Amino acid sequence: MAIDDPVQGPETDDPPARRPGEAPDTATGADADTGTNIGADTGTRTGANTGTRTGANIGTRTGANTGTPSVWSSLRPLVLRLHFYAGLLIAPLLLIAATSGFLYALSFQAEKVVYRHELRVPVGDRTLPLSEQLDAARAARPDGTVTSVRLPAEDGATTRVLMSTPDAEESKSLAVFVDPYTAEVRGELTSYGSSGALPLRTWISELHRHLLLGEPGRVYSELAASWLWVVALGGVLLWLARTRTSKRALLTPERGATGRRRTLSLHGSLGLWAVTGLVLLSATGLTWSKYAGENIGSVKDQLGGGTPAVSAALEGGTGGAGGGHEGHESMPGMEDMPGMEGMSGGDVGIDLAVVAARQAGLDGPVSVTLPTPGTGYVVAQTDTQFPVRLDSVAIDPANGTVMDELRFADYPLLAKLTRFGIDAHMGLFLGVVNQLALAALALSLILIICWGYRMWWLRRPTKDRKLSAGRAIPRGAWRKVPLTMLLPLAAAVALIGWFLPLLGISLLVFLALDGLLALRARARARTART
């Protein structure tokens, strides 16, 4: 994300000394790909390097400049100007997103420490029935209505009973933590979303998503996600197209470099390593954004990639005793289970609903959604570790039969990829490994942005350094692009701008402001001539 300004003259730092036998590097100053480059937008090369590269001056070309030189030389000023302005104006939003994302990645482990009393208990001799644990939670919070239960994922973990309360915010519920061995209530905390985020992680998540501003604040995160892939891919194109004396300099910082050249080397090499993760973060973040997310969801539905859901609707639309369950057969062996005597036409209870789900193949950690009028129990696996276990079944509360089942293996491919992508973005897919990777990626983005701003600062004019900053890339870059390339490029940008509305709107705002500044500059020039 280079906030770079190669327009100005060569940097004052001396170039690194060459090793014996090494070809001389013709690249100096801000643009190692252009020799002594006067004005990235002028398309002209001056000095000894006048359009042809000979002998040792050729260096090693890698990456983006694999087509004809005229194609890249015409596109480069446009990519450079876009990269410069996008990095300069959008980088603050990306810096906020990266910093809060870094904290979020660490919050999973922090929760285990901060809320250890609620989450962990001594392992007992036997686990009490879920019905007793629910009774304890209801007694502790008689004003709440139990909606679902998360069973302990391991020995020594508490049962999490989720309740709706009159004062609960949207997408949040009250979590009552119950000791599964003694039915002691260990505490209660607010729980958010399907991941069950507790207050610490919820606060960081909301900072990351909308700056604690609610719905209006989501504009910030969608803007950041919309531009992240543009800035990242543009930077990679510029980095790959540079002339370098060895391929090693493509992937690692340049040895012996100083000043701005060293900063650029750090910025570019780290950006190349991080670009895949940054693009994936951008894509997955957009899937649940407000405006672009709606378009992405619409395309998924049209392609048959919507996420399916198990059907828990009861026949006749009623629940409870005698509620339209005629014709259902009991689960095999149900009549022999403890507590089933006299349960025909009633509610088998949460314990036997879990037994039915286990018999249907749902092993590992599960959550149970309690019946509401017209629906049955829904038991769903919650194991996001690879290989994932995310099957779900609906259980008839009258007799414990499996009314419907949904296997993750039967999800459409797009639905699977969406689930993997979102879980990976949230640090759920591979547990601690996923969270450490997210933290490393967020830290990389923070460094890339800081180095980008530092390059911009180092390119400021030498006079009056305290008040000046690096000049922008000259206007008119689009005029260098041949019409046969410009028209398809404009059509592609228009299509992307329509699909990602905040990207398109912000780009139009940038262009409008740039046009106004150009008109003002021309007016001043005419005034100066007169």
C-alpha positions as CSV (number, residue, x, y, z in Angstrom):
1,M,0.0,0.0,0.0
2,A,2.7,2.4,-1.1
3,I,1.7,6.0,-0.4
4,D,4.5,6.8,-2.8
5,D,5.6,9.7,-4.8
6,P,8.2,8.9,-7.5
7,V,7.6,12.2,-9.3
8,Q,10.3,14.0,-7.5
9,G,14.0,13.6,-8.0
10,P,16.3,10.9,-6.8
11,E,16.6,10.3,-3.1
12,T,19.6,11.7,-1.3
13,D,20.6,8.4,0.2
14,D,23.6,6.7,-1.4
15,P,22.8,3.5,-3.2
16,P,23.9,0.3,-1.6
17,A,27.4,-0.9,-2.5
18,R,27.5,-3.6,-5.1
19,R,28.9,-7.0,-4.4
20,P,31.7,-8.2,-6.6
21,G,30.4,-9.5,-9.9
22,E,26.9,-8.0,-9.4
23,A,25.3,-6.2,-12.2
24,P,24.9,-2.5,-11.6
25,D,21.4,-1.4,-10.6
26,T,20.1,1.4,-12.7
27,A,17.2,2.0,-10.4
28,T,17.5,5.0,-8.1
29,G,15.2,7.1,-6.0
30,A,11.5,6.4,-6.0
31,D,11.2,4.3,-9.1
32,A,13.6,1.4,-9.5
33,D,11.7,0.3,-12.7
34,T,12.3,3.5,-14.6
35,G,16.0,4.4,-14.2
36,T,16.2,8.1,-13.7
37,N,12.5,8.7,-14.0
38,I,11.4,12.3,-14.3
39,G,7.6,12.4,-13.7
40,A,5.9,9.0,-13.6
41,D,3.1,10.4,-15.7
42,T,5.2,11.8,-18.6
43,G,5.9,8.4,-20.1
44,T,9.4,9.6,-21.1
45,R,12.7,8.3,-19.9
46,T,15.7,10.7,-19.9
47,G,19.4,10.2,-19.5
48,A,21.2,7.1,-20.7
49,N,18.1,4.9,-20.3
50,T,16.1,6.3,-23.3
51,G,13.7,3.4,-23.9
52,T,16.1,0.5,-24.4
53,R,17.8,-1.5,-21.8
54,T,21.1,-3.0,-22.7
55,G,23.8,-5.2,-21.1
56,A,23.8,-5.2,-17.3
57,N,21.2,-2.5,-17.1
58,I,18.4,-5.0,-18.0
59,G,18.5,-6.6,-14.5
60,T,15.8,-9.2,-13.9
61,R,12.2,-8.6,-15.0
62,T,9.6,-10.5,-12.9
63,G,5.9,-10.7,-12.5
64,A,3.5,-8.2,-13.9
65,N,5.6,-6.9,-16.9
66,T,5.2,-10.1,-18.9
67,G,3.3,-8.5,-21.8
68,T,4.5,-5.9,-24.3
69,P,6.4,-3.0,-22.7
70,S,4.0,-0.5,-24.2
71,V,1.0,-2.1,-22.4
72,W,2.5,-1.8,-18.9
73,S,4.2,1.6,-19.6
74,S,0.8,3.0,-20.5
75,L,-1.0,1.5,-17.6
76,R,1.6,2.1,-15.0
77,P,1.0,5.8,-14.4
78,L,-2.7,5.1,-13.9
79,V,-2.1,2.2,-11.5
80,L,0.4,4.3,-9.6
81,R,-1.9,7.3,-9.3
82,L,-4.8,5.1,-8.1
83,H,-2.5,3.3,-5.6
84,F,-1.2,6.6,-4.3
85,Y,-4.6,8.2,-3.7
86,A,-6.3,5.1,-2.5
87,G,-3.5,4.4,-0.1
88,L,-3.4,8.0,1.1
89,L,-7.1,8.4,1.7
90,I,-8.3,4.9,2.5
91,A,-5.3,3.8,4.6
92,P,-6.6,5.4,7.8
93,L,-9.7,3.3,7.6
94,L,-7.6,0.2,6.9
95,L,-5.4,1.1,9.8
96,I,-8.4,1.1,12.2
97,A,-9.7,-2.1,10.7
98,A,-6.3,-3.8,11.0
99,T,-5.7,-2.6,14.6
100,S,-9.1,-3.7,15.8
101,G,-8.8,-6.9,13.8
102,F,-5.5,-7.7,15.5
103,L,-7.1,-7.2,18.9
104,Y,-10.1,-9.3,17.9
105,A,-7.8,-12.2,16.9
106,L,-6.3,-12.2,20.3
107,S,-9.6,-11.8,22.1
108,F,-10.5,-15.5,21.9
109,Q,-7.7,-16.5,24.2
110,A,-8.2,-13.4,26.3
111,E,-11.8,-14.4,27.0
112,K,-10.6,-17.7,28.4
113,V,-8.6,-15.8,31.0
114,V,-11.0,-12.9,31.8
115,Y,-14.1,-15.2,32.1
116,R,-12.4,-18.3,33.5
117,H,-14.8,-18.4,36.4
118,E,-17.8,-18.6,34.1
119,L,-16.3,-20.9,31.6
120,R,-14.4,-23.5,33.6
121,V,-15.3,-25.8,36.6
122,P,-13.7,-28.7,38.3
123,V,-14.5,-32.0,36.6
124,G,-17.1,-34.0,38.5
125,D,-18.0,-37.7,38.7
126,R,-21.0,-37.5,36.5
127,T,-22.9,-35.0,34.3
128,L,-26.4,-34.0,35.4
129,P,-29.3,-34.2,33.0
130,L,-29.7,-31.0,30.8
131,S,-33.2,-30.5,32.1
132,E,-31.8,-30.0,35.7
133,Q,-29.3,-27.6,34.4
134,L,-32.0,-25.6,32.6
135,D,-34.1,-25.5,35.7
136,A,-31.1,-24.0,37.6
137,A,-30.7,-21.3,34.9
138,R,-34.4,-20.5,34.9
139,A,-34.4,-20.2,38.7
140,A,-31.4,-17.8,38.5
141,R,-33.1,-15.7,35.8
142,P,-36.9,-16.2,36.0
143,D,-37.4,-13.2,33.7
144,G,-35.6,-14.9,30.9
145,T,-36.9,-17.4,28.3
146,V,-34.5,-20.2,27.3
147,T,-34.0,-20.2,23.6
148,S,-31.0,-22.5,23.1
149,V,-28.3,-24.4,25.0
150,R,-24.6,-25.0,24.1
151,L,-23.4,-28.2,25.5
152,P,-19.9,-28.4,27.0
153,A,-17.3,-29.1,24.3
154,E,-14.9,-30.7,26.8
155,D,-14.6,-31.9,30.3
156,G,-14.4,-29.1,32.8
157,A,-16.4,-26.7,30.6
158,T,-19.7,-25.1,31.7
159,T,-23.1,-25.5,30.0
160,R,-24.1,-22.2,28.3
161,V,-27.9,-21.6,28.6
162,L,-28.9,-18.8,26.2
163,M,-32.0,-16.7,27.2
164,S,-34.0,-13.9,25.6
165,T,-34.8,-11.1,28.1
166,P,-36.9,-8.0,27.8
167,D,-33.8,-5.8,27.7
168,A,-31.7,-7.8,25.3
169,E,-30.3,-6.0,22.3
170,E,-30.7,-7.3,18.7
171,S,-28.6,-10.4,18.0
172,K,-27.6,-10.5,21.7
173,S,-28.9,-12.8,24.4
174,L,-28.2,-13.6,28.1
175,A,-25.8,-16.5,28.7
176,V,-26.2,-18.3,32.0
177,F,-23.2,-20.5,32.8
178,V,-24.1,-23.7,34.7
179,D,-21.8,-26.3,36.2
180,P,-22.8,-29.5,34.4
181,Y,-21.7,-31.6,37.4
182,T,-23.5,-29.7,40.2
183,A,-26.1,-27.4,38.4
184,E,-24.5,-24.4,40.2
185,V,-24.9,-21.2,38.3
186,R,-21.4,-19.8,37.8
187,G,-22.5,-16.4,36.4
188,E,-24.2,-14.7,33.5
189,L,-22.9,-12.6,30.6
190,T,-24.2,-11.1,27.4
191,S,-23.6,-13.3,24.4
192,Y,-23.4,-12.1,20.8
193,G,-24.0,-13.8,17.5
194,S,-23.6,-17.4,16.4
195,S,-20.0,-17.6,17.7
196,G,-21.2,-16.8,21.2
197,A,-18.9,-13.8,21.7
198,L,-18.8,-12.6,25.3
199,P,-18.6,-8.9,26.3
200,L,-14.8,-8.4,25.7
201,R,-14.8,-10.0,22.2
202,T,-18.2,-8.4,21.4
203,W,-16.9,-4.9,22.2
204,I,-13.8,-5.4,20.0
205,S,-16.0,-6.9,17.2
206,E,-18.3,-4.0,17.2
207,L,-15.3,-1.6,17.1
208,H,-14.0,-3.5,14.1
209,R,-17.4,-3.6,12.3
210,H,-18.9,-0.2,12.9
211,L,-16.7,1.8,15.3
212,L,-19.3,1.4,18.0
213,L,-21.6,3.7,16.0
214,G,-24.2,1.0,15.1
215,E,-25.6,0.8,11.6
216,P,-24.2,4.1,10.2
217,G,-20.7,3.0,11.2
218,R,-20.8,0.0,8.9
219,V,-20.0,2.4,6.1
220,Y,-16.4,2.6,7.4
221,S,-15.8,-1.1,7.4
222,E,-17.4,-1.7,4.0
223,L,-15.3,1.2,2.5
224,A,-12.2,-0.4,3.9
225,A,-13.1,-3.9,2.6
226,S,-14.1,-2.5,-0.8
227,W,-10.7,-0.7,-1.3
228,L,-8.4,-3.2,0.4
229,W,-8.2,-5.6,-2.6
230,V,-7.8,-2.7,-5.0
231,V,-4.9,-1.2,-3.1
232,A,-3.3,-4.6,-2.4
233,L,-3.4,-5.8,-6.0
234,G,-2.3,-2.5,-7.4
235,G,0.7,-2.5,-5.1
236,V,1.6,-6.0,-6.1
237,L,1.5,-5.0,-9.8
238,L,3.8,-2.1,-9.2
239,W,6.2,-4.2,-7.1
240,L,6.4,-7.1,-9.5
241,A,7.1,-4.8,-12.5
242,R,10.2,-3.2,-10.9
243,T,13.6,-4.0,-12.3
244,R,15.8,-5.8,-9.8
245,T,19.2,-7.5,-9.9
246,S,18.0,-10.8,-8.4
247,K,14.7,-12.6,-7.8
248,R,15.6,-12.7,-4.1
249,A,14.9,-9.0,-3.9
250,L,11.3,-9.8,-4.9
251,L,10.5,-11.7,-1.7
252,T,12.9,-10.3,0.9
253,P,14.0,-6.8,1.8
254,E,17.0,-5.5,0.0
255,R,20.2,-5.9,1.9
256,G,22.2,-2.8,2.5
257,A,19.5,-0.4,1.4
258,T,18.9,2.8,3.4
259,G,16.4,5.6,3.7
260,R,13.4,5.5,1.5
261,R,14.8,2.6,-0.6
262,R,14.9,0.4,2.5
263,T,11.4,1.4,3.5
264,L,10.1,0.6,0.0
265,S,11.9,-2.7,0.1
266,L,10.2,-3.7,3.4
267,H,6.8,-2.4,2.2
268,G,6.9,-4.2,-1.1
269,S,8.3,-7.6,0.0
270,L,5.9,-7.9,3.0
271,G,3.0,-6.8,0.8
272,L,3.7,-9.6,-1.6
273,W,3.7,-12.1,1.2
274,A,0.5,-10.8,2.6
275,V,-1.5,-10.0,-0.5
276,T,-3.4,-13.3,-0.7
277,G,-4.6,-13.1,2.8
278,L,-5.5,-9.4,2.4
279,V,-7.6,-10.1,-0.7
280,L,-9.4,-13.0,1.1
281,L,-10.1,-10.8,4.1
282,S,-11.5,-8.2,1.7
283,A,-13.7,-10.7,-0.1
284,T,-15.0,-12.4,3.1
285,G,-15.6,-9.1,4.8
286,L,-17.8,-7.9,1.9
287,T,-20.0,-11.0,2.1
288,W,-21.8,-9.7,5.2
289,S,-21.5,-5.9,4.4
290,K,-24.6,-3.9,4.0
291,Y,-24.6,-2.9,0.4
292,A,-22.1,-5.1,-1.4
293,G,-23.3,-8.0,0.8
294,E,-26.8,-7.8,-0.6
295,N,-25.4,-8.0,-4.2
296,I,-23.2,-10.9,-3.3
297,G,-26.1,-12.8,-1.6
298,S,-28.3,-12.2,-4.6
299,V,-25.6,-13.6,-7.0
300,K,-25.2,-16.6,-4.7
301,D,-28.9,-17.3,-4.7
302,Q,-29.1,-17.1,-8.4
303,L,-26.3,-19.5,-8.7
304,G,-27.9,-21.9,-6.3
305,G,-25.3,-21.3,-3.6
306,G,-27.6,-20.1,-0.8
307,T,-27.0,-21.6,2.7
308,P,-29.7,-24.2,3.4
309,A,-31.3,-24.7,6.8
310,V,-32.9,-27.7,8.4
311,S,-36.7,-27.6,8.5
312,A,-38.1,-27.8,12.1
313,A,-41.7,-27.1,11.2
314,L,-44.2,-29.5,12.7
315,E,-47.1,-31.0,10.7
316,G,-50.2,-29.0,11.4
317,G,-48.1,-26.1,12.6
318,T,-48.6,-26.8,16.3
319,G,-46.4,-28.1,19.1
320,G,-47.0,-29.7,22.4
321,A,-49.3,-32.6,23.4
322,G,-51.5,-33.8,20.7
323,G,-50.2,-31.2,18.3
324,G,-50.5,-32.9,15.0
325,H,-48.1,-35.7,15.5
326,E,-50.3,-38.5,14.3
327,G,-48.5,-40.7,11.8
328,H,-45.1,-40.1,13.3
329,E,-43.3,-43.2,14.5
330,S,-41.2,-43.1,17.6
331,M,-37.4,-43.3,17.3
332,P,-36.3,-46.9,17.5
333,G,-35.7,-47.8,21.1
334,M,-37.2,-44.6,22.4
335,E,-39.9,-46.4,24.4
336,D,-37.2,-48.2,26.4
337,M,-35.3,-45.0,27.4
338,P,-35.6,-43.7,30.9
339,G,-38.3,-41.1,31.4
340,M,-40.3,-42.1,28.3
341,E,-43.1,-43.6,30.2
342,G,-46.3,-41.7,29.5
343,M,-44.6,-39.2,27.1
344,S,-46.7,-40.1,24.1
345,G,-48.1,-36.9,22.6
346,G,-46.1,-34.7,25.0
347,D,-42.5,-33.3,24.9
348,V,-39.7,-35.8,25.1
349,G,-37.5,-33.2,26.7
350,I,-34.1,-31.8,25.8
351,D,-32.1,-34.8,27.1
352,L,-33.9,-37.3,24.8
353,A,-33.8,-34.9,21.9
354,V,-30.0,-34.8,22.3
355,V,-30.0,-38.6,22.5
356,A,-32.0,-38.8,19.2
357,A,-29.5,-36.4,17.6
358,R,-26.6,-38.5,18.8
359,Q,-28.2,-41.6,17.3
360,A,-28.6,-39.7,14.0
361,G,-24.8,-39.3,13.9
362,L,-24.3,-35.8,15.5
363,D,-21.2,-36.4,17.6
364,G,-18.9,-33.8,19.1
365,P,-20.0,-30.3,20.5
366,V,-23.6,-29.4,19.7
367,S,-26.1,-26.7,20.4
368,V,-29.8,-27.3,21.0
369,T,-32.5,-24.8,20.0
370,L,-35.6,-25.3,22.0
371,P,-39.1,-25.7,20.4
372,T,-41.4,-22.8,19.8
373,P,-45.1,-23.1,18.8
374,G,-45.1,-25.0,15.5
375,T,-41.5,-26.1,15.6
376,G,-39.4,-28.9,17.0
377,Y,-36.0,-29.1,18.6
378,V,-33.0,-28.3,16.3
379,V,-29.7,-29.9,17.3
380,A,-26.7,-28.6,15.4
381,Q,-23.0,-29.5,15.5
382,T,-20.7,-26.5,16.3
383,D,-17.3,-28.0,15.6
384,T,-15.6,-25.6,13.1
385,Q,-12.2,-27.3,13.4
386,F,-11.1,-29.1,10.2
387,P,-12.6,-31.4,9.2
388,V,-15.7,-29.5,10.2
389,R,-18.7,-31.1,11.8
390,L,-21.7,-28.9,11.0
391,D,-24.6,-31.3,10.5
392,S,-28.0,-30.5,12.0
393,V,-31.3,-32.4,12.6
394,A,-34.8,-31.4,13.7
395,I,-36.4,-33.5,16.3
396,D,-40.1,-33.9,16.9
397,P,-40.8,-33.0,20.5
398,A,-43.8,-35.3,20.7
399,N,-41.9,-38.6,20.1
400,G,-38.2,-37.9,19.4
401,T,-38.3,-38.8,15.7
402,V,-35.9,-37.0,13.3
403,M,-38.2,-34.8,11.1
404,D,-35.4,-33.4,8.9
405,E,-31.7,-33.6,8.7
406,L,-29.1,-31.5,6.9
407,R,-25.6,-32.7,6.3
408,F,-22.8,-30.2,5.7
409,A,-21.6,-32.5,2.9
410,D,-24.8,-31.7,1.0
411,Y,-24.3,-27.9,1.1
412,P,-23.9,-26.3,-2.3
413,L,-20.2,-25.6,-3.1
414,L,-20.7,-21.8,-2.8
415,A,-22.4,-22.2,0.6
416,K,-19.5,-24.3,1.8
417,L,-16.9,-21.7,0.6
418,T,-18.9,-18.9,2.2
419,R,-19.0,-20.7,5.5
420,F,-15.3,-21.5,5.4
421,G,-14.5,-17.9,4.4
422,I,-16.6,-16.3,7.1
423,D,-15.4,-18.6,9.8
424,A,-11.8,-18.0,8.8
425,H,-12.4,-14.3,8.8
426,M,-13.8,-14.6,12.3
427,G,-11.0,-16.8,13.6
428,L,-13.2,-19.8,14.0
429,F,-12.2,-22.2,11.2
430,L,-9.0,-23.6,12.6
431,G,-9.1,-22.4,16.2
432,V,-5.8,-21.0,17.6
433,V,-3.9,-21.5,14.3
434,N,-6.6,-19.4,12.5
435,Q,-6.4,-16.7,15.2
436,L,-2.6,-16.5,15.0
437,A,-2.7,-16.2,11.3
438,L,-5.3,-13.4,11.5
439,A,-3.1,-11.6,14.0
440,A,0.0,-11.9,11.8
441,L,-2.0,-10.7,8.8
442,A,-3.4,-7.7,10.7
443,L,0.1,-6.8,12.0
444,S,1.5,-7.0,8.5
445,L,-1.2,-4.6,7.2
446,I,-0.4,-2.2,10.0
447,L,3.3,-2.3,9.1
448,I,2.6,-1.9,5.3
449,I,0.5,1.2,5.9
450,C,3.0,2.8,8.2
451,W,5.8,2.1,5.8
452,G,3.7,3.6,3.0
453,Y,3.1,6.8,4.9
454,R,6.8,6.9,5.7
455,M,7.7,6.7,2.0
456,W,5.3,9.6,1.3
457,W,6.9,11.6,4.1
458,L,10.5,10.9,2.9
459,R,9.6,12.0,-0.6
460,R,8.6,15.5,0.5
461,P,10.6,18.5,-0.8
462,T,13.9,19.1,0.8
463,K,13.0,22.8,1.5
464,D,10.7,23.6,4.4
465,R,10.6,20.0,5.5
466,K,8.6,20.6,8.6
467,L,5.5,21.7,6.7
468,S,5.7,19.9,3.4
469,A,4.8,16.4,2.2
470,G,5.2,14.3,-0.8
471,R,3.5,15.6,-4.0
472,A,0.8,13.6,-5.7
473,I,1.3,11.7,-8.9
474,P,0.6,14.1,-11.9
475,R,-2.9,14.1,-13.4
476,G,-3.7,12.9,-16.9
477,A,-2.5,9.3,-16.4
478,W,-5.6,7.9,-18.2
479,R,-4.6,9.8,-21.4
480,K,-1.6,7.5,-21.7
481,V,-3.8,4.4,-22.0
482,P,-4.8,3.4,-25.6
483,L,-8.5,3.7,-26.3
484,T,-8.7,0.0,-27.1
485,M,-7.7,-0.6,-23.4
486,L,-9.3,2.4,-21.9
487,L,-12.9,1.6,-22.9
488,P,-12.9,-2.1,-21.6
489,L,-11.2,-0.9,-18.5
490,A,-13.8,1.8,-17.9
491,A,-16.6,-0.7,-18.5
492,A,-15.0,-3.1,-15.9
493,V,-14.6,-0.3,-13.4
494,A,-18.2,0.7,-13.9
495,L,-19.4,-2.9,-13.4
496,I,-17.3,-3.3,-10.2
497,G,-18.5,0.1,-8.9
498,W,-22.1,-1.0,-9.4
499,F,-21.5,-4.3,-7.6
500,L,-19.5,-2.7,-4.8
501,P,-21.5,0.5,-4.4
502,L,-19.3,2.2,-1.8
503,L,-16.2,1.6,-3.9
504,G,-18.0,3.1,-7.0
505,I,-19.4,6.1,-5.1
506,S,-16.1,6.9,-3.3
507,L,-14.2,6.6,-6.7
508,L,-16.6,9.1,-8.3
509,V,-16.1,11.5,-5.3
510,F,-12.3,11.2,-5.8
511,L,-12.6,11.9,-9.5
512,A,-15.0,14.9,-8.9
513,L,-12.6,16.4,-6.3
514,D,-9.7,15.8,-8.5
515,G,-11.5,17.5,-11.4
516,L,-12.3,20.6,-9.2
517,L,-8.7,20.8,-8.1
518,A,-7.6,20.7,-11.7
519,L,-9.9,23.5,-12.7
520,R,-8.7,25.6,-9.8
521,A,-5.1,25.0,-10.8
522,R,-5.8,26.0,-14.4
523,A,-7.5,29.2,-13.2
524,R,-4.6,30.1,-11.1
525,A,-2.2,29.4,-14.0
526,R,-4.2,31.7,-16.2
527,T,-4.2,34.4,-13.5
528,A,-0.5,34.1,-13.1
529,R,0.1,34.5,-16.8
530,T,-2.0,37.7,-16.9
